């Protein structure tokens, strides 16, 4: 965390996130697919993080939010970024990255990045829909692409980008009280920022990934 100047896991907790858990009967592929087909009126909690520097332009990007359809329920697939990455080294994130000129859509970007980073073929991926664009402090405008991933599949991580791929029970992230708010002074004139963190066992999700999951929680809870 040298680039940040602080360790987010060691910051004090300002407050616990609000909101009851999404009912269990909603946390299945059929219900979530129907929710994306017939979306309610809802408002994202976070649309943008304060930029580290003034931004005249944003880098378009997309991530895949992979909900794995396991026999005992949905799990969320996440990756830990390689420590040598320029942006967000070592952080837990979704498979994803910036849009290539050859990508026809943001969905294409997310599918391509899933294949390149994790090695899961897109034939296992059923796209449900997208969440509102999320702008990160590092200058990306990210489209979260929510999907169902059907086993069995093999993973083949790209060590240039991914240190590890793992899964967490999806209902854990769909309980508002599992989120924490913490604050820190960011470098390069970004000032004090408050952000969500979601500790799970020996994992620590925070920043943009936690923010996008928080929006998914509101979307399914609405």
HELIX and SHEET records of a PDB file:
HELIX    1   1 UNK A    8  UNK A   10  5                                   3    
HELIX    2   2 UNK A   24  UNK A   26  5                                   3    
HELIX    3   3 UNK A   29  UNK A   37  1                                   9    
HELIX    4   4 UNK A  106  UNK A  118  1                                  13    
HELIX    5   5 UNK A  122  UNK A  124  5                                   3    
HELIX    6   6 UNK A  170  UNK A  173  1                                   4    
HELIX    7   7 UNK A  176  UNK A  178  5                                   3    
HELIX    8   8 UNK A  208  UNK A  221  1                                  14    
SHEET    1   A 4 UNK A  13  UNK A  16  0                                        
SHEET    2   A 4 UNK A 180  UNK A 186 -1                                        
SHEET    3   A 4 UNK A 191  UNK A 200 -1                                        
SHEET    4   A 4 UNK A 203  UNK A 206 -1                                        
SHEET    1   B 4 UNK A  92  UNK A  93  0                                        
SHEET    2   B 4 UNK A  73  UNK A  81 -1                                        
SHEET    3   B 4 UNK A  59  UNK A  70 -1                                        
SHEET    4   B 4 UNK A  95  UNK A  98 -1                                        
SHEET    1   C 5 UNK A  92  UNK A  93  0                                        
SHEET    2   C 5 UNK A  73  UNK A  81 -1                                        
SHEET    3   C 5 UNK A  59  UNK A  70 -1                                        
SHEET    4   C 5 UNK A 140  UNK A 149  1                                        
SHEET    5   C 5 UNK A 125  UNK A 130 -1                                        
SHEET    1   D 5 UNK A  92  UNK A  93  0                                        
SHEET    2   D 5 UNK A  73  UNK A  81 -1                                        
SHEET    3   D 5 UNK A  59  UNK A  70 -1                                        
SHEET    4   D 5 UNK A 140  UNK A 149  1                                        
SHEET    5   D 5 UNK A 134  UNK A 135 -1                                        
SHEET    1   E 3 UNK A  92  UNK A  93  0                                        
SHEET    2   E 3 UNK A  73  UNK A  81 -1                                        
SHEET    3   E 3 UNK A 162  UNK A 169 -1                                        
END                                                                             
